[in-house]
Amino acid sequence: MVNNDWGAGRWLARLRGILPSRVLPERSDSAIERLALSVAFGGTSGDHALTRRVHAAQVGAVIRLAPYTFSANVFNLVIILYALAGSVPLWAQLLWAGAILTTQFVALRGWWRSLRQPVEAASPRALRAVTIHASILSALWTLGPLGLMMTDDPANLLLIACVSTGLICAGGFALATVPMAATAWVVITALAAAGTLLIEDLSVSLSILLLLCTYCLIVLGSVISTARLFVSRFLVEAELQQRGEVIHLLLNDFEQSSSDWLWETDAEGVLQRASSRFSDVAGVPVARLQGHRLQDLKSEARDPANSWTILDEMMTHHQPFREHHVPVRVNGELRWWSLTGRPDFDERGRFRGYRGVGSDVTEARRARDLVTYMAEHDPLTGVGNRNWLLSRANDAMAESYANGTSVSLLMVDLDNFKAINDTRGHPVGDEILNRVAQRFRTVCEGRADLARIGGDEFAVLHMSEHREETERLANDLIDVLKSPITTEHGHHALGATIGIATAPRHADTIEDLMRVADIALYRAKRGGRGQALYFELEMERELRERRELENALRYTLERGGLSLAFQPIVSARSGEVVSCEALLRWEDPVVGSVPPSLFVPVAEEAGLIVPIGAWVLREACRRAMEEGAGIDIAVNLSPLQFAAPGLVDTVRAALAETGLPPERLILEITESVLIQDFGSTSTTLSELSALGVRIALDDFGTGYSSLSYLRQYRFDRIKIDRSFVAEIGRGGESVAIISAVIILARSLDMEVTAEGVESEAQAEMLRLMGCDSLQGYYFGRPASAFPQALAEAGREAARGGLAPMRALSQGQSSGQAQGQPRVKSRGEGRGRA
């Protein structure tokens, strides 16, 4: 028979967590002693049946001594009656003796009944009954010393001391299993004896009294110790009995379990006495199991951890093992077993084989693998997550240090994804992320490790000795997103921008490597997106300065430190100022004027462009209403502001707050707004047009599909980009392109504004080609004052053509920076968001 003490212990430990403590008690010695003392004094152990059995044993121990206590009481009674003869009336002696004997007969009757029907269960009331009986009997015995004191015989003092001491000791020990009764007996008897001694007032009374108290304390201590030991024995026996029953049940369950089985080998490792349950689990007949080694069951199962080899080594060296997992192939299915075993030796120390237990842990193993997978993989795309990347990167960096290779981290950010996610919704965004992950996985397969570490941010870990291989991988990642991603909601144009850092060249830890790769990514996004850049030390300095600029911008925005400048737009026919464009300015009291081309991109990246854009709308409308004298106001919207939710509500609120008529507000958008999403853009433009504001397409002609935008959307005005205007008079095809644009706009019932007019010749040529309005330094530089005065001056100058406007521009720009006019860049102070 297999030795199963360790197996039962394991099952006992397993069930201890699910069975109540009364079934598997586990108490320390001190806890058992405290519980035993409580039960001895009538308390409960938590198990009602056990408590009743213990109380029955306490009472039974006292009852079993009833014949002996009866004899002792009769003997003492005879001696004291002899001493009282002639001193106390006979009737009093007989009455006293009769009371004692009656009390003893009650005890004898209980003893006699217990012989026929043993006491197996008792309640605390039985303990109280014994205590009351002991109290009555001790009170009766106190009359004896009082009677001896009435004899006036000094010799009786010794008899009083002997009788009292005997009663205290004999009664205390006889009642020790019921400590309440024993305590009552000792205390009552001792008090009576002490009172007698004090009444006698002898010279030795105090000494005897002290000895009496000492004996009482010793007896009470012994009573409590005896009671505690007596009850503790019962509690421990009951606990051992319960444990034995539980172990028996566990072993029975162990034998009947379909997922666990016992196994045994001889000294050669050959299986012995294989059970039918082992045969069922292994999917092999019992006859085939007999005579084969345990290792023969591994079959063709894949064993990446070499667990069977490790098991074979442990068994070869006679080492014990516990819950060692091995893969097996059962009926064509991969299963996992957990094997526990220990070597068995005979009395001479000779190895006889192994005894052990096996469990099928396939489901637990699968659950654990699933938890591990979920902890290390992105649930949306199925690629690795940040935790997996950090672990993989640490291993890769350690390996690279060992073999002298490099580890490159590519931080990949998706261009234009946020706009699609915000406008189309998260379900569409999730689908796009899945498609992107599939494309990236195809590129990285067999070359690098891919992980998704944020909303639209991926990371690629690449080990290589040559920088060219990493650059080729980065370019492949960028190229794979050049074709639009198609979903049921349409085509979505995305891009990828990548920052690259290499260990150990740029960092020694994965945390630092991610930080510098992020810096390189940030610099790549600033440089125009759709590219890959390696980290350089200069980037870190630029990033620090940019963060400082962002903090300063936040502070400026909070204290209202931004302002607007206005550049006039004149009629090509009359020369009058018909509208103006609001341009954003930042005059810092410390560093002076901050160029818009510097702080506008920072505002866009920091998420400040939407509140700034809302302020520009309100301020421009207010200034136009208060100072404009009928001049229209144009405000440029950035792609981020246009894509942000609530743009229409912001425009509506600005108009309502300032009272500006909607037809006087012109909202300018660039082609970068249109390229992001056809559906949402069309809806937003329609809602803005419904408010009554006018829409202008800015920088027309610089995109790839400007004509398709004119077909898709309805604009009130198009603005010819300054790059075409600058070519007027220099040859080339710009004049033909501008003329074609004007003719196209006429056919679509749109106005045309030319930007960047710097000379009289350019202005005259544009007027002759039929351009509606003109804007540029030739007519005026941006100024803080609203250009209402120019309206009157423009009317005066119109009588002589456009040439006199040169003088007006010079007059308007007085007090501003002198020098050659600057060509307005795309970041030229516009209230863009």
MARLO-897980 format. One line per field, with one value per residue (C-alpha): x, y, z; residue in one letter; residue number from 1. Coordinates in steps of 0.001 Angstrom, whole numbers, m for minus. Each point is the difference from the previous one (the first is absolute). Layout:
<pases>
x X|...
y Y|...
z Z|...
rest a|...
nr NUM|...
</pases>
This chain:
<pases>
x 0|1325|1011|m2365|828|1355|m2932|m2546|1864|m214|m3738|m431|1752|m2101|m3325|968|m778|m3523|m1210|m1106|2429|m2131|574|3743|942|3448|787|3197|670|m732|m3268|m1059|854|m2015|m2913|278|m151|m3047|m1775|939|m1825|m3108|918|m296|2624|m1861|m1181|m3187|201|3644|m751|m2769|2321|2694|m2455|m1285|3557|523|m3143|696|3442|m1563|m2823|2428|1612|m3370|558|3401|m1152|m2952|2345|2307|m2882|m1379|3469|394|m3543|680|3158|m1639|m3120|2293|1703|m3356|m1428|m1230|637|m2696|m3571|m575|m2920|2231|2676|m2497|m1599|3391|1136|m3284|338|3506|m992|m3044|2175|2389|m2846|m1008|3497|m91|m3307|1593|2891|m2356|m1964|3211|910|m3151|m45|3369|m98|985|m1207|m543|m829|1491|m3025|1485|3192|m2051|m1846|3306|1137|m3191|329|3618|m940|m2755|2246|2858|m2385|m1205|3568|750|m2344|2423|2829|m2563|m1231|3556|611|m2935|1735|2524|2682|3280|916|m2914|1797|2363|m2942|m1624|3198|382|m3642|m34|3221|m1209|m3321|1649|2551|m2216|m3031|2087|1681|m3193|m1811|2993|m1616|m2804|2034|m3098|m1071|3558|443|m3298|948|3466|m1116|m2958|1989|2970|m2140|m1690|3315|1492|m2994|311|3677|m644|m2762|2310|2556|2893|3642|514|m3190|1728|2688|m2534|m2114|2942|740|m3674|m25|3152|m1475|m3166|1923|2037|m3114|m1832|2993|159|m3745|190|3033|m1647|m3219|1875|1998|m3102|m2011|3018|414|m3562|317|3229|m1471|m3067|2162|2113|m3129|m1404|3275|69|m3507|868|3178|m1964|m2525|2766|1751|m3270|m584|3596|m499|m3233|1174|0|2712|2563|1644|2710|3063|2835|3254|2614|3710|389|m2673|m2546|m3644|m1545|m3629|m1473|m3617|m2908|m278|3615|m795|m3024|1944|2938|m2242|2090|m1216|1183|1868|2072|747|1373|3656|593|1828|m1863|2125|m1321|m3314|1461|m548|380|m1290|1817|2121|1511|1078|1707|m2170|230|3799|29|m2337|2239|3049|m1781|m1160|3462|1508|m2836|m1138|m3535|m2077|m3290|m2606|2361|m1910|607|m1773|m1546|m1894|m3249|m2119|1581|m652|2695|m577|1977|669|1213|2165|1107|2195|2607|2517|m786|2726|m120|1160|3573|m47|m229|m1958|m3238|m1540|m2318|m3406|m2033|m3196|m959|m2601|m1347|499|m770|m2879|1915|2991|m2149|m1573|3432|1275|m3072|571|3650|m961|m2558|2528|2585|m2122|m2191|m3620|m1005|2725|1521|3560|2157|m777|2239|684|1049|2158|1806|713|1076|2158|1811|841|1039|2251|1676|554|1362|2513|1163|533|851|m3056|m2339|m3635|m2084|m3359|m2331|m2838|m2724|m2773|m2989|m589|m3600|m1390|m1255|m2100|m1604|m590|m1627|m2235|m861|m142|1940|m1399|1360|3244|335|m543|2655|2455|m566|706|3128|1233|m500|2086|2714|30|606|2955|1521|m498|3349|1787|m1087|m2377|m3172|m2012|m2776|813|m2672|m3087|1536|3613|1905|3523|2337|3035|2706|3308|2587|3664|m555|m1862|m1077|m2153|m1867|m503|m1334|m2452|m1170|m552|m1984|m2253|m605|m592|m2495|m2419|229|m2994|m3300|m1642|m3422|m2874|m3729|3|2237|3659|2256|3377|2556|3708|2779|2665|2859|2593|2976|2447|2715|1512|2648|858|m2893|m1061|904|m3490|m3305|m1561|2643|m196|m3754|497|2553|m1971|m3017|2119|1034|m3655|m985|2663|m1081|m3620|1119|2028|m3019|m1110|227|3709|2400|2688|2762|461|2658|1112|m1095|m3588|m76|995|m2643|m2639|906|m271|m3321|m1353|1050|m1785|m3115|m15|415|m2848|m2280|780|m565|m3335|m1141|815|m1342|3353|m905|m1205|m1240|1383|m2032|1164|m2276|m1497|m924|m2312|1931|m2412|m523|3007|m2243|615|m2786|1260|3001|1647|491|3554|1143|2832|1962|1995|1849|1209|3262|1035|m1924|m1933|m352|m511|m3259|1944|1633|m2835|m2952|1453|708|m3606|m1207|2130|m851|m3742|m297|m986|m3720|m424|2282|m2044|m3229|1444|1130|m3520|m1611|2565|m24|m3810|m32|2557|m1777|m3315|1367|2553|m587|m2494|m1359|3351|m130|2338|1830|1205|2186|m939|2750|m633|m27|m2531|m2173|47|m668|m3561|m2098|1419|m3445|m1185|3097|m673|m3677|871|2539|m2566|m2698|2328|1316|m3078|2049|m2150|985|546|2865|1977|2249|1503|3136|1050|2932|112|1500|m3437|m1680|2374|m809|m3570|m2588|m3113|624|1494|m3034|m2330|1919|203|m3730|m807|2278|m1598|m3412|1042|488|3789|2113|2645|3268|2503|3415|3333|m1798|2202|2608|m1677|m254|m3708|m1207|m2398|m1624|m655|m1857|m2177|m600|m712|m1723|2284|m795|3563|3322|3325|2797|3212|2760|2423|m1912|m270|3728|701|m1946|2400|2692|m1269|m1147|m3502|m1320|m2014|m1717|m763|m1398|m2122|m1347|m818|m1874|m2014|m784|m1096|m2259|m1692|m545|m1250|2923|2005|3773|2560|3702|2459|3523|m342|3286|125|m2108|645|m1349|m3060|m730|418|m2327|m2597|144|m423|m3232|1105|m2585|2192|3673|2053|3658|2635|m570|m3310|912|1872|m1853|m762|m1629|m2517|m3044|374|m3215|1866|1280|m3505|m285|3587|m573|m2967|2102|2791|m2348|m509|3613|162|1832|3394|m737|m653|3750|23|m2786|1938|3035|m2061|m1718|3237|1547|1067|553|3192|1613|1749|m1008|m3517|m131|m1851|m2663|820|m2594|552|m338|m1818|m3314|m2635|301|m830
y 0|3436|2258|2966|2127|2809|m350|304|2989|1691|m682|1152|3270|355|m419|2025|3139|m1103|m1966|1742|128|m2302|m2715|553|1737|1463|1624|737|m1548|3233|427|m3546|601|3217|m1733|m2965|2260|1764|m3285|m1300|2961|m598|1759|m1376|m1281|1105|m3552|m559|m3782|5|2410|m2251|m3014|1868|1172|m3562|m1196|2653|m1006|m3695|276|1483|m2566|m2917|1106|59|m3295|1160|3467|m1578|m2179|2870|2198|m2743|m487|3742|147|m2725|1703|3382|m1479|m1727|3290|1751|m2565|1628|3528|393|m1199|m3402|1144|2656|m2578|m2383|2746|1121|m3555|m782|3025|m1007|m3613|1083|2140|m2918|m2381|2357|m361|m3792|m144|1861|m2458|m2961|1404|626|m3666|m972|2969|1729|3786|736|3593|2761|3657|2824|m481|m3322|1813|2490|m2864|m1540|3424|487|m3477|684|3388|m1538|m2793|2358|2303|m2945|m992|3508|m698|m2612|2425|2314|m2844|m928|3589|m264|m2816|2393|m2657|1511|m3356|271|2881|m2534|m2094|3039|688|m3643|m383|3303|m794|m3446|1252|2686|m2343|m3061|1908|2200|m2925|m2102|2846|1134|m929|2477|3053|2065|m2611|m438|3754|321|m2910|1356|3599|m846|m2498|2347|2957|m2060|m1235|3496|1400|m2623|784|3706|m496|m2119|2799|m2266|899|m2491|877|2453|m2513|m2713|2448|861|m3678|m584|2741|m1385|m3479|1400|1828|m3101|m2128|2518|209|m3767|m184|2431|m1761|m3397|1218|1602|m3158|m2162|2035|542|m3724|m318|2880|m1351|m3493|1439|1997|m3029|m2027|2668|183|m3728|31|2784|m1751|m3165|1873|1683|m3245|m1527|2977|m247|m3599|794|3219|m76|2617|m1330|m3365|m1824|m1310|m2228|m1196|m2550|711|m125|2648|m2488|672|m2373|m740|2545|792|180|3714|510|m1994|2189|3216|m1208|m1467|m3190|m3469|m1209|m2881|2440|2193|m2908|m524|3436|2975|3188|1910|m2209|1883|3235|m1271|2723|2820|3289|809|3504|122|m3450|m972|m3728|204|1765|m2641|m2793|1605|394|m3598|m1214|1790|m1145|3544|841|2322|1783|1132|m348|752|m2158|m84|m3215|m961|m1787|m1248|2573|2930|1907|m289|1125|m2114|1124|m2726|m225|m2779|m996|m2826|m3012|m1789|m3202|m354|m501|3154|m1739|1795|m1790|2378|3002|571|2930|1595|1541|2617|1149|3777|702|2385|1858|221|1366|2534|1077|311|2062|2320|361|715|2614|1615|286|743|2821|m1231|2087|m816|m3190|1344|403|2704|2287|m2622|m2543|2569|966|m3638|m815|3119|m808|m3471|1392|2628|m2578|m2202|2904|887|m3616|m387|3584|782|2978|238|2639|1211|1509|2071|181|2613|m75|3254|1187|m2782|2265|2037|m3146|m1463|3203|532|m3583|m1439|m2589|m3099|1235|976|m3479|m1609|2232|m858|m3678|482|2021|m2688|m2651|1984|663|m3656|m986|2381|m1068|m3752|m1704|3337|1774|m46|2087|1461|2534|2221|2683|1177|519|m686|m3158|m1073|m2266|m1676|m817|m1759|610|693|2496|3280|m444|m2996|2022|2875|m2427|m1385|3512|909|m3203|911|3437|m1359|m2624|2762|2069|m1754|1022|m2357|m1044|m750|m116|3665|1006|561|1420|1540|m594|407|m1043|2104|m1792|888|m2323|m478|m2626|m1684|197|3054|2190|m1650|m2785|m859|m610|2955|2385|m1623|651|3563|934|m1877|2105|3125|m1112|m702|3444|1582|m2102|1135|3613|m482|m840|m3502|m3035|m444|m1844|1761|m1269|1596|2697|1864|3298|m1262|m225|3641|1047|m1988|1645|3449|m972|m1105|3337|1775|m2077|917|3665|m230|m1564|2774|2637|m1535|m28|3675|1148|901|m814|2630|365|1887|732|6|1763|m1658|2537|m59|m399|2327|2818|m316|161|m2175|m2553|m2397|m857|m3122|m479|m1087|m1254|1804|m766|2786|m1456|2558|m1919|m1361|2457|m929|m3768|m935|m1829|m2562|m954|m8|m1141|m3536|m178|922|m2681|m2715|1090|m61|3762|873|m657|2441|2487|m351|560|3170|1236|m499|1948|2790|397|146|2503|2287|m199|856|2876|1502|m1508|2457|m2704|m1648|m3795|m2042|m3175|m2562|m2958|m3409|m2562|m3684|m886|2690|m995|m3692|688|m640|3123|2266|970|747|2127|2065|357|1133|2567|1519|86|1482|2814|612|m169|m843|m3471|1209|2216|m2983|m1896|m3290|m1027|m3648|m1644|m3110|m1934|220|m1524|m2913|m1520|m1226|634|m838|2025|2933|290|m78|2687|2263|m375|911|3051|1138|m414|2558|2538|320|m182|m2674|715|m2572|1355|m597|m1358|m1842|m1375|m3371|m3107|75|3588|m348|m3064|2038|2617|m2776|m1611|3115|3344|2987|3685|1055|m1437|1602|m448|m933|2623|m2354|594|3757|282|m1351|2765|1967|m2686|m2186|m3539|m1375|1755|2597|m2717|m1981|3056|898|m3550|41|3296|m1301|m3202|1985|2189|m3084|m1337|3363|485|3081|m17|1605|113|m181|1335|3067|1869|2416|2292|m2103|m3104|1888|1443|m3344|m1731|2759|m330|m3808|531|m787|1228|991|299|m503|640|2377|2275|985|m176|m1904|m1633|2586|m68|2681|m1173|1370|2038|3239|m1588|m275|3761|340|m2834|1768|3125|m2023|m1946|3038|m303|m3791|m2381|1664|2441|m2907|m296|3185|m1259|m3174|1995|2260|m2914|m1794|2965|m844|m3645|m1736|1464|m1876|m2070|m1425|m3606|m2563|m1415|m3618|m2646|746|3739|883|m1393|m862|m3588|m2976
z 0|m922|2867|m265|3025|m2149|m2424|2782|1375|m3362|m227|3584|m838|m3161|1841|3044|m1962|m940|3058|3207|2888|2095|m2602|m293|3275|103|3317|1893|3418|1848|m1883|905|3668|97|m1683|2370|3050|m1395|m685|3484|1559|m2103|m3249|m3526|m2415|m3111|m608|2014|m70|1064|2841|1334|m101|1920|2655|317|561|2692|1857|m513|1571|3138|93|m308|3278|1841|1968|1173|937|1866|2009|799|1092|2306|1541|659|1332|2545|1272|410|1639|2468|777|415|2373|3204|m1260|m2608|375|m1509|m2100|m1602|m739|m1544|m2058|m1279|m784|m1712|m2287|m1025|m628|m1996|m2207|m473|m841|m2799|m1410|418|m1885|m2902|41|m34|m2932|m1949|335|m1855|m2400|m404|m432|m3611|m361|2498|m119|2074|2290|1142|1004|1970|1724|1115|1212|2013|1518|957|1479|2142|1236|826|1854|2089|806|1284|2923|1284|913|1589|2192|1020|996|2477|1894|1586|m488|m1366|m1437|m2355|m1728|m1526|m1031|m1656|m1948|m1061|m1024|m1893|m1805|m884|m1279|m2106|m1592|m415|m1255|m2307|m1720|m100|m1743|m2119|m3328|789|1033|880|2571|1285|407|1856|2314|818|516|2264|2071|339|1032|2706|1357|m85|1847|2690|480|258|2544|2202|m70|953|m299|m2795|m1857|m2341|m950|m633|m1969|m2265|m554|m771|m2631|m1557|m216|m1539|m2710|m779|m161|m2230|m2344|m197|m622|m2910|m1489|361|m1587|m2893|m666|320|m2519|m2275|m317|m1180|m2436|m1472|m275|m1704|m2392|m820|m555|m2319|m1883|m347|m1397|m2432|m1098|m498|m2129|m1938|m712|m1124|m2253|m1131|m981|m1840|m1699|m3795|m328|2486|243|1870|m1742|1075|m1541|924|351|m3787|m548|m1382|863|2507|889|m2430|874|m2397|693|m1060|m3128|m809|444|m2083|m2696|150|1082|3389|m1612|m2047|3010|1968|m760|m1564|1429|864|m2497|m2812|188|m1348|m3555|m2624|2206|m492|3041|m331|3656|m100|2969|m784|m111|3357|1459|m1264|1619|3345|9|m1026|3008|2324|711|1191|m2159|457|m2551|m2928|m3213|m3066|m3391|m1287|m3116|911|m2894|m2262|2397|1843|3755|3040|3079|3395|1539|3615|1290|2506|100|2184|1944|2057|3595|m1212|m2090|m3343|m2719|m838|m2504|m18|1535|m1234|m1155|m3311|m941|m3335|64|m3638|667|2704|m2326|m2798|2349|1189|m3555|m889|2962|m982|m3597|1050|2327|m2783|m3085|m1146|96|m3033|m2520|1400|m136|3096|2534|2039|2706|m2600|m1771|3202|828|m3542|m213|3242|m1315|m3382|1578|2214|m3055|m2031|2704|34|m3757|m899|m2159|194|972|m1751|1243|m2587|1439|m2659|144|m2374|m1857|m345|2179|2782|m2394|m1439|3463|1264|m3012|m943|3496|1937|m1749|m3322|1716|1503|m3394|m1546|2781|m695|m3710|802|2409|m2698|m2482|2557|1027|m3616|m199|3339|m325|293|312|3193|2977|m223|2885|467|2949|m246|m1817|m3442|903|m855|893|m1939|1559|m2544|590|m2672|m503|m2806|77|m3610|929|2631|m2444|m2591|2564|913|m3662|m523|2929|m1500|m3505|1133|1093|m3151|m1507|1705|2442|m1196|2363|m459|943|m2895|m791|2693|m755|2743|327|2322|1671|1736|2613|375|2876|367|3033|1236|m2115|1173|3269|2401|1289|m1722|1860|m1341|m3432|m169|1184|m2666|m2701|981|m388|m3475|m833|1185|m2189|m2996|415|151|m3147|m2122|996|m2219|721|2309|2027|2244|3390|317|3094|m1505|m44|3769|336|m2526|1844|3287|m1574|m1559|3368|1470|m2846|615|3703|m867|m2506|2578|2424|m2683|m957|3634|539|m3380|m1525|m3621|m2442|m3589|m2969|m3112|m3619|m2506|m3060|m2688|m2973|m3247|m1771|2508|2289|3040|3021|m145|2630|2111|1356|3746|821|3415|1820|3182|1590|2975|2591|463|m3400|m2131|m3134|m524|m3686|m740|m1997|3334|2485|m2154|m537|3732|735|m2396|1615|3547|m639|501|m3536|536|2940|m1769|m3178|1921|1522|m3430|m1366|2832|m34|m3779|m88|2855|m1631|m3353|1630|2088|m2413|m3396|m1530|m2271|m833|m80|2201|m1107|2545|m942|1491|546|m781|3701|831|m2938|1008|3687|1183|622|m2700|m1314|3538|588|m3136|877|3538|m1276|m2362|2667|2624|m2219|m2141|m3225|m3037|m1260|m3576|1203|1329|m2440|1197|m1885|m164|m1742|m2123|2936|1636|m3024|m426|3382|m284|m2673|1998|3152|m1904|m2248|3003|1848|m3057|m581|3595|m164|m3253|1599|2613|m2780|215|m3130|m685|m1787|m1287|963|m1792|m3061|m2473|2392|597|m2092|m724|271|m2953|1574|3155|m2032|m1377|3398|2078|m346|677|m107|m704|m1026|802|m2532|1739|105|m1759|m3268|545|627|m3521|m1756|m2163|161|m2778|488|44|3121|m1958|m2007|3164|1801|m3013|m166|3693|m337|m2938|1924|3053|m2166|m1414|3565|1259|2382|863|m485|2312|m843|2902|240|m2266|402|m2937|m2086|m3109|1713|1189|m3447|m1752|2445|m413|m3778|257|1945|3570|2538|2931|879|3154|680|1311|m2976|1584|3643|2642|2907|2674|3408|m1029|m1909|m3574|m85|m813|m3156|m1329|m419|m1196|m2420|m1518|m531|m1535|m2221|m2182|m1093|m237|2293|m23|2783|2346|266|1983|2176|832|923|2209|1698|748|1772|3488|m1004|m886|m3103|m2751|m2964|147|1152|m2020|2326|821|793|3658|m511|3170|m1116|2524|m1060|2147
rest m|v|n|n|d|w|g|a|g|r|w|l|a|r|l|r|g|i|l|p|s|r|v|l|p|e|r|s|d|s|a|i|e|r|l|a|l|s|v|a|f|g|g|t|s|g|d|h|a|l|t|r|r|v|h|a|a|q|v|g|a|v|i|r|l|a|p|y|t|f|s|a|n|v|f|n|l|v|i|i|l|y|a|l|a|g|s|v|p|l|w|a|q|l|l|w|a|g|a|i|l|t|t|q|f|v|a|l|r|g|w|w|r|s|l|r|q|p|v|e|a|a|s|p|r|a|l|r|a|v|t|i|h|a|s|i|l|s|a|l|w|t|l|g|p|l|g|l|m|m|t|d|d|p|a|n|l|l|l|i|a|c|v|s|t|g|l|i|c|a|g|g|f|a|l|a|t|v|p|m|a|a|t|a|w|v|v|i|t|a|l|a|a|a|g|t|l|l|i|e|d|l|s|v|s|l|s|i|l|l|l|l|c|t|y|c|l|i|v|l|g|s|v|i|s|t|a|r|l|f|v|s|r|f|l|v|e|a|e|l|q|q|r|g|e|v|i|h|l|l|l|n|d|f|e|q|s|s|s|d|w|l|w|e|t|d|a|e|g|v|l|q|r|a|s|s|r|f|s|d|v|a|g|v|p|v|a|r|l|q|g|h|r|l|q|d|l|k|s|e|a|r|d|p|a|n|s|w|t|i|l|d|e|m|m|t|h|h|q|p|f|r|e|h|h|v|p|v|r|v|n|g|e|l|r|w|w|s|l|t|g|r|p|d|f|d|e|r|g|r|f|r|g|y|r|g|v|g|s|d|v|t|e|a|r|r|a|r|d|l|v|t|y|m|a|e|h|d|p|l|t|g|v|g|n|r|n|w|l|l|s|r|a|n|d|a|m|a|e|s|y|a|n|g|t|s|v|s|l|l|m|v|d|l|d|n|f|k|a|i|n|d|t|r|g|h|p|v|g|d|e|i|l|n|r|v|a|q|r|f|r|t|v|c|e|g|r|a|d|l|a|r|i|g|g|d|e|f|a|v|l|h|m|s|e|h|r|e|e|t|e|r|l|a|n|d|l|i|d|v|l|k|s|p|i|t|t|e|h|g|h|h|a|l|g|a|t|i|g|i|a|t|a|p|r|h|a|d|t|i|e|d|l|m|r|v|a|d|i|a|l|y|r|a|k|r|g|g|r|g|q|a|l|y|f|e|l|e|m|e|r|e|l|r|e|r|r|e|l|e|n|a|l|r|y|t|l|e|r|g|g|l|s|l|a|f|q|p|i|v|s|a|r|s|g|e|v|v|s|c|e|a|l|l|r|w|e|d|p|v|v|g|s|v|p|p|s|l|f|v|p|v|a|e|e|a|g|l|i|v|p|i|g|a|w|v|l|r|e|a|c|r|r|a|m|e|e|g|a|g|i|d|i|a|v|n|l|s|p|l|q|f|a|a|p|g|l|v|d|t|v|r|a|a|l|a|e|t|g|l|p|p|e|r|l|i|l|e|i|t|e|s|v|l|i|q|d|f|g|s|t|s|t|t|l|s|e|l|s|a|l|g|v|r|i|a|l|d|d|f|g|t|g|y|s|s|l|s|y|l|r|q|y|r|f|d|r|i|k|i|d|r|s|f|v|a|e|i|g|r|g|g|e|s|v|a|i|i|s|a|v|i|i|l|a|r|s|l|d|m|e|v|t|a|e|g|v|e|s|e|a|q|a|e|m|l|r|l|m|g|c|d|s|l|q|g|y|y|f|g|r|p|a|s|a|f|p|q|a|l|a|e|a|g|r|e|a|a|r|g|g|l|a|p|m|r|a|l|s|q|g|q|s|s|g|q|a|q|g|q|p|r|v|k|s|r|g|e|g|r|g|r|a
nr 1|2|3|4|5|6|7|8|9|10|11|12|13|14|15|16|17|18|19|20|21|22|23|24|25|26|27|28|29|30|31|32|33|34|35|36|37|38|39|40|41|42|43|44|45|46|47|48|49|50|51|52|53|54|55|56|57|58|59|60|61|62|63|64|65|66|67|68|69|70|71|72|73|74|75|76|77|78|79|80|81|82|83|84|85|86|87|88|89|90|91|92|93|94|95|96|97|98|99|100|101|102|103|104|105|106|107|108|109|110|111|112|113|114|115|116|117|118|119|120|121|122|123|124|125|126|127|128|129|130|131|132|133|134|135|136|137|138|139|140|141|142|143|144|145|146|147|148|149|150|151|152|153|154|155|156|157|158|159|160|161|162|163|164|165|166|167|168|169|170|171|172|173|174|175|176|177|178|179|180|181|182|183|184|185|186|187|188|189|190|191|192|193|194|195|196|197|198|199|200|201|202|203|204|205|206|207|208|209|210|211|212|213|214|215|216|217|218|219|220|221|222|223|224|225|226|227|228|229|230|231|232|233|234|235|236|237|238|239|240|241|242|243|244|245|246|247|248|249|250|251|252|253|254|255|256|257|258|259|260|261|262|263|264|265|266|267|268|269|270|271|272|273|274|275|276|277|278|279|280|281|282|283|284|285|286|287|288|289|290|291|292|293|294|295|296|297|298|299|300|301|302|303|304|305|306|307|308|309|310|311|312|313|314|315|316|317|318|319|320|321|322|323|324|325|326|327|328|329|330|331|332|333|334|335|336|337|338|339|340|341|342|343|344|345|346|347|348|349|350|351|352|353|354|355|356|357|358|359|360|361|362|363|364|365|366|367|368|369|370|371|372|373|374|375|376|377|378|379|380|381|382|383|384|385|386|387|388|389|390|391|392|393|394|395|396|397|398|399|400|401|402|403|404|405|406|407|408|409|410|411|412|413|414|415|416|417|418|419|420|421|422|423|424|425|426|427|428|429|430|431|432|433|434|435|436|437|438|439|440|441|442|443|444|445|446|447|448|449|450|451|452|453|454|455|456|457|458|459|460|461|462|463|464|465|466|467|468|469|470|471|472|473|474|475|476|477|478|479|480|481|482|483|484|485|486|487|488|489|490|491|492|493|494|495|496|497|498|499|500|501|502|503|504|505|506|507|508|509|510|511|512|513|514|515|516|517|518|519|520|521|522|523|524|525|526|527|528|529|530|531|532|533|534|535|536|537|538|539|540|541|542|543|544|545|546|547|548|549|550|551|552|553|554|555|556|557|558|559|560|561|562|563|564|565|566|567|568|569|570|571|572|573|574|575|576|577|578|579|580|581|582|583|584|585|586|587|588|589|590|591|592|593|594|595|596|597|598|599|600|601|602|603|604|605|606|607|608|609|610|611|612|613|614|615|616|617|618|619|620|621|622|623|624|625|626|627|628|629|630|631|632|633|634|635|636|637|638|639|640|641|642|643|644|645|646|647|648|649|650|651|652|653|654|655|656|657|658|659|660|661|662|663|664|665|666|667|668|669|670|671|672|673|674|675|676|677|678|679|680|681|682|683|684|685|686|687|688|689|690|691|692|693|694|695|696|697|698|699|700|701|702|703|704|705|706|707|708|709|710|711|712|713|714|715|716|717|718|719|720|721|722|723|724|725|726|727|728|729|730|731|732|733|734|735|736|737|738|739|740|741|742|743|744|745|746|747|748|749|750|751|752|753|754|755|756|757|758|759|760|761|762|763|764|765|766|767|768|769|770|771|772|773|774|775|776|777|778|779|780|781|782|783|784|785|786|787|788|789|790|791|792|793|794|795|796|797|798|799|800|801|802|803|804|805|806|807|808|809|810|811|812|813|814|815|816|817|818|819|820|821|822|823|824|825|826|827|828|829|830|831|832|833
</pases>
